[in-house]
Each structure stands twice: as C-alpha cells, then as structure tokens.
Amino acid sequence: MAYPSMGEAHRRITDYLNKFSDAVSDQDVASLAQLFSFSSNSPSLLSLADALNFFQDANRLIKQSDKFSQFGEILAPLFRSLQSYRLGNLVDAYHAFEKFANAFIQEFRNWESSWALQALYVIAYEIRVLAERADRELASNGKSPEKLKGAGSFLMKVFGVLAGKGPKRVGALYVTCQLFKIYFKLGTVHLCRSVIRSIETARIFDFEEFPRRDKVTYMYYTGRLEVFNENFPAADHKLSYALTHCNPLREANIRMILKYLIPVKLSLGILPNAWLLEKYNLLEYSNVVQALKRGDLRLLRHALQEHEDRFLRSGVYLVLEKLELQVYQRLVKKIYIIQKQKDPSKAHQLKLEVIVKALKWLEMDMDLDEVECIMTILIYKNLVKGYFAHKSKVVVLSKQDPFPKLNGKPVNS
C-alpha cells in the first residue's frame, strides 16, 4: 500500500469534504450516495482511505471550516470507519460506521423533503454488508458474532423514521427488505412479522406507490415466509407476483424466486416445463417432476436423497417430501387405467395386492397393512374418491372423477 505525500493527502481529504458539502447543499443524492459506498471499493474511496491513514489529522480539517464543521458528527466517524476498512479491521470499521449512520439519520430527520433517500439506501445496504463481514472476523477470532443483530436494530430505527406521513415513507419498503435479509441470515424470521404488519395494515402505506424493485424483493421474502408456514396459496400469490414483476434481464433473481415457487406449484399440482428448469439451472427438480408424472415413489425418494443438502438449505425439503401423496395418487391412477383397458366393468375395484405388486416392481417393499393405511389417507385427503372394503381388501373407486385434480389448491390437511 503506497501512501501519498502530505500535500496530496491533504488535497484528497479536502476534495472529499467539498464533494460532501456540495452534494448536501445542492441536494445531489447521486453524488452523496457514492461517497458512502464502501463495498464498491472505488479507487477514489480507497485513495481517500490511504490519505486518511497517512494524514492522521482529518478532524482538524473538518473543524477549521464552518462549511465542514456543521457535519462533523457525520464526517468524523465516517473517516474512522473508512480508515479501519482500508486496513482490514472490519469490527472497528463497523463500530465507526454505525456511529456515522446514526448521526446521518439525525440530520436526515431534519430535512423536510425526501431528496436524500438514495443515500439512506446505500447506508442501509452498507451497514448490513459490513456487519456480516465484521461477524465473520469475530467468529474467526473465536468471539461471538453480534454485529448483524446490531445492524438490524439500527435499521428498525431507520424504519421508524420513514414509517410516517410524507414523501419519505416510500423508502420504508427498501429498509424492510434489508431487515428481511438480516432476519433470514440470523434465523430469526419471526421478527419479520411486526414489520410486515406495519407495511400491510398501516393506512399511510399504499403498496403500489413503492418502487418496483422493492415490491419484488418484499414479495419474494414474504412468499418464502408463507412457504415455511405451509400456506401455499399465499406463497403462490406472493412468489408469482415477484416473478411477474421481476426484471427479465435479472436471471439470477428469477432463479432465486423459482427455487421456491416451483415447490409451491408442485404442492398445488402444477408441474413446470423441462425448458424452464434447464434455462434457470434448476435441474435438481427434474426427477421430482418426473416422479410426479410417472407415479414413481422410488424416483422421488432418490431425488430427495441426491439433493438433500440443497433442499434443506433452501428450506423446501419438507415441502417436497409431502409430494409423496401425489405420487401415490398417480401410481394408483396408472393401475386404474391399465385395469380399465383390460376389464372396464371392474376397473373401479382395485385390489390392494395389485398396488403392493406395483410398489414391489418399483423396489418399494410394503405389506397390505401399509398400503391400506396409504389408501385411507388418499381418500381422506380427497386425492382419491371412493371407499375401502376391509374384508375383501379392495378399494372401490367412484365411477365419476375418482382422482380429483388439485387445480391450484393444496392437498387437504
């Protein structure tokens, strides 16, 4: 790391201070936001950090001018954070950045208009990313990672500032989405509820007035919450909204949405096309879809076992595991179709031993009692219409629509 000369360091720091002051006085949010974007690792910020680490007396430059001193509580911790960031001391960088962010919020409260929202977005993003990196540093040193939790507390404070009447409220959804990312990362998704309640029930918010980007992110995360709650119709609505309104050029984002929407659609009896799985590299679902089409329980279990780690990380493993009932329905339907071709008059009478043989052919060893239990569940869940004749060990199917389609509705619980 080559340090500049004293004169050059002085020039770089003064140049930054002027840019900050001019951006605030001109309400130039684009220029202001760039000044806070640590994670961009822009050459101008890195060279400023080198100048700060060499000069070591930037506070004097701030205090000696009325133009800069009025923002001293913002600029001084911002400079300390940038110095620590450049030296790789991420925990110290986070502490100073949090002080800067709190000072900026106090100033932001005093501005009547919402001109600085974009700069606030950058701060919200940067504090989350910096907290994650600081926590990794703490964990590597055997200490308790706690900075991301602290960033969440700060963002709740920001949400409170924005969640009022006036033009600033349109920024509340962006901050909400940053909070979601923190809560999902920490495994504290229950904390999402209070924020969701504020967004969806408060009269001051009109969801459609929020920026499209934020609405897509919000629907993605709330859709994931509905998946965890096994509320599949609501998950379908939210994730489908996210998919429909997502920028079609953002293929990575579309893939993230589909990773959860596909299991939801499968649970509702809707199968994706093979080209969709190929285009967005979601081939882990291919055998799951084939198992549903064929009624192949062995293939479904193999697919779940093969991609178990991936499905567990995504939180969709249990959702996919519950597809077994649909696979059983498809298998029984195939047996019914074969019997109907051989002897139409007795097609509606299925002997349990025939189902046992079909499962054995799939290398699934089950006895009559186990198959009887499965058929009872299928009838109870309305996946099969009919009744069970215990003495003769026969399932008597309804002659009208014996295998009801889900038609976008979840399996009855």
Secondary structure, DSSP 8 states (H G I E B T S, - for coil): -----HHHHHHHHHHHHHHHHHHHHTT-HHHHHHTT-GGGT-HHHHHHHHHHHHH--HHHHHHT-HHHHTTHHHHHHHHHHHHHHHHT-HHHHHHHHHHHHHHHHHHHHH-SS-TTHHHHHHHHHHHHHHHHHHHHHHHHTT----HHHHHHHHHHHHHHHHSSSSGGGGGHHHHHHHHHHHHHHHT-GGGHHHHHHHHHH-TT--GGGS-HHHHHHHHHHHHHHHHHTT-HHHHHHHHHHHHHHS-TT-HHHHHHHHHHHHHHHHHTT----HHHHHHTT-GGGHHHHHHHHHT-HHHHHHHHHHTHHHHHHHT-HHHHHTTHHHHHHHHHHHHHHHHHHH-GGGTTEEEHHHHHHHHHHTT----HHHHHHHHHHHHHTTSS-EEEETTTTEEEE-SS-SS---TT-----
